[in-house]
Amino acid sequence: MLVDSHCHLDFPDFAAELPDVVARAGAAGVSHLVTISTRVRRFPEILAIAERFDQVSCSVGTHPHQAAEELDVTLGEIVALSRHPKVVAIGEAGLDYHYDTSPRDAQEQGFRTHIAAARETGLPLVIHAREADEDVAAILEEESARGAFPFLLHCFTAGPDLARRALALGGYVSFSGVVTFKKSEDLRAIAASVPADRILVETDSPFLAPTPYRGKRNEPSFVRETAKVLAEARGEAFEHFAQATTRNFFTLFSKAKSQP
């Protein structure tokens, strides 16, 4: 069995067939899905989906693209919402210097607030990091020195230095369909170097469909294709890799163990 540790089931792309999307994931051997929050102000929509399906849990947080919109979201609010049984993670939060949709100081403020929430709750922080390797690593190191917190670099597409520094702090690394693309040799090499007990898989659907579905709408059932490529890159049997990543998921997202 596999787990899709990061998808966006609340996005309009899935609205017309959400039960079918979840069912196809189960038929593909994907036993659990985490639908990830991008806006705290829309958290009720995320939670409603998680409550609708036994095999779906969720996070609570503000994406860096929306950081400037939600600077009024407090640490206390995030912590309070995270107490719901279906909430298994904080985020996604972090830094995105590719689009700079929100000012960088707003992104950093949001990032640090979410780190504090992860530290206080013990729930893993799902981190979005794009073209901001040095700043993400520096903030993680600085904040970890103030007190450890669990975290996951999701949809990893950064360089080896960020992976190395995050792993040194006890972090986990998750790979999406990007790792299956023809020109992702360097990314596959990084994935091959991640310790067996720190690697996860995800879709980030509806985005980034893996080969052979590239260019189509992504969905959680496709995580199997990403896992196949990662297993091959690491020289592991698919079944062994699937078991390891699922075990890693429930170690990091430990609150998900109590769900049906």
N, C-alpha and C positions, 0 to 999 in steps of 0.2 A: 504494500500500500504506500501511497505517496500523500504529501500534504502540499497544497498551494498556500504558501505562507503570506501571499500578498496579491490581492485582487481588488477590484472596485465594482462590486455588484450593484451599487447604487447609481452607476452611470447610466445615462439614457440608452446606451448601446444594448443593454440587457433587459430593458423594461418590458418588451413584448413577449419575452420567453424565459423569464428568470427561472421558473421551476424546471424547465427543460435543460437549461444550462447547468443547474445544480445536479440534475439527474444524470446528465452526460458525464459530469465529473466523477460521480460515484461509479458509473459503468466502466470508466477508464481506470478505476482503482485509486481514485483520489478521495481519501477518507475524510479529510477536513479542509475547510477553506477559511481564510481570514479576510474579511472585507474591511478595507482600510479607510479610515477617516481622513478627509482633506480639509474639512471645516468643522470646528466645534459647533458652530451655529446650525449646522445641518445634521448634528449627531442623531436626533430622533429618527431620521430617515435611515441611517446606517443601522441603528439598533433594531428598528422594525424588521429589517431583512434578517439580521442575526437571530432574532426571536422567532422568525417564521420557519427556519430550517434548523434541525438538530445539529447538522454537521457544519454549521457556519457560526463562527465567532467574529468579533470585531475589535477595532481599536478606537481611541478617541484622541483627536489632535488636529493641528493646523499645518497644512502643507506650506513650504516656504513661499510658493506662489501667492498664497493668501495671507501671508504673515502680516502685512500692513493692514489688512481688513480686520484682523482679530487681535490686535495688540491689547485690547481691553479684556481678553480672556485671561483669567487669573490662574495661578497655580492651584489655588483652592478649588476652583471650578473644575479643572481637569481631574484633580484627585477625586472629587466627589462623584463625577460621572464615571470614573474608572471602577468604582465599587460595584457596579452592576455585574452580575455573574457572567454575562456574555462578553464583557470587555476583558481582553487578554493581553492588551498592549497599549502603549502610548505612541502617538504620532499618526501619520508620518510628519516629521519635522526635520529641519536641517538647513542646508545652504544650496542654492542653485544659481550659479553665476553664468549659466548659458543664456537664460532668458532674462534674468534680473527683473522678473515681474514685480517683485516687491523690493524696496530699497534694502541694501545689504545690512544696514544696521537694524532694520526691522526683522530681517531673517535671523540675525544673530540673537536678538532679544527673544524671539519666539523659540529658537533652538535651545537656549539656556533655560527658559521656563519649562520646556518639555523634559530636559535633562533632570531638572529638579523634581518633576513629577515622577519620572522613572525611579529616581533615587528614593523618593518618599514612599512610593507604592510597591517597589520591587518588581514592577512589570517592565518588560523589555521595551526600550525605545526603538522604534522603527525609523531609521535615518535615511533621508534623501540627500544624496551628495552628488552634485554634478558640476564639474569643472571648478571645484573649490577644495581640492585635495588638502592643500597645506592648512587652510583655515579650519576645515573640519577636523583634521588630525590635531591641530594645536588646541582647539576648544575641547576635544575629547580628553586630551592629556591634562589640560588645566583643570577641567571639571572632575576628572577621575581622582586627581590629587586631593580634591576637597571631600571625596567620598565616592566609593564605587557605585556603579549602576549598570544593569544589564542593557546591552544594545545590539542591534543588528544593522549592518550596512546593507540596505536592500537594493536590488537591481544593480549590482556592482558593475560599474564600467570604468572605474578609476584606475590609477596606476598602482604598481606593486608597493610603493612606499606607504600609501594610505592603508592598504591591506595589512602590511607588516605592522604598522603602528597600532592599528585597531585590534589586531589579534594579540599583540603584546599587552593590551589592556583587558583582555578577556572577552573581546567582542566576537560576534559571529558575522559571517558573510553569506549573502544570498545572491544567486544568479538567476537571471531571467532568460527569455528567448534570445537576447542579444548574443549570448555565448554560442549559439548555434550558427550565427551568420558566417559566411565564407571568409570574410576579412577579420574575424575575431580571434586570430591565432594567439595574439598576445594575451587576450582575456582568458582563453582556454588554458594558457600556461599558468596564469595566476590561479585559476580555479584548481589546477592540478596540484598547486603548492599549499592549498589551504588544508590544515589538519582535518582528519576525518571526523572529528567530533565538533567541528565549528562551521560546517557548510550546510546551507539550506537551498531549496529550490522554490521558485515562484513563477507566476506568469506576468504580474503587473497588468493583467488584462483589464480593459479591452485593448491595451497597447501591446506592441512588441511581440507579435505572434512569431513563434519559432519556425525554422525550416521544418517541414515543407509547407507550412501555412503562412509564410511571410507575405505581408501585404493584405491579409485578411483580418477580420476582427478576431482578436485573441479571446480565449476563454479558458477557465480553469482545467478542463480536461486535457489541454495541450501541454500542461506541465510535464507530462510523460515524455514528450519529445525532447524537452530541455534536459531532463534527467538522463535520458539515453546518451546524449552527446557528452554530458559531464562525466558519466560513468566511463565512457570510452576514453575521454581525455585523461582520466585518472588511472586508466588501466584496471578498472574494477568491473566485476560482474554487475549487471543492472540490478538484479535482485538485492545484492549486498548493498549497493549504493542507495537504493530506495529505502531499505530498512534503516540505514545509518542516518539519512536525512530526516526521516520521520522521527526517529529517536531523538535527534538533535532538536527538532521542532518542539517536542513535548518536554524536553529538558529546559529549553529557553522560555517557551510559552507555557510554563508549568500550570497556569490557571486553566488552560484548555483541557487538562486531564479530567477535571471534575465535570465536564459537560457530557451530555449523552453521546 
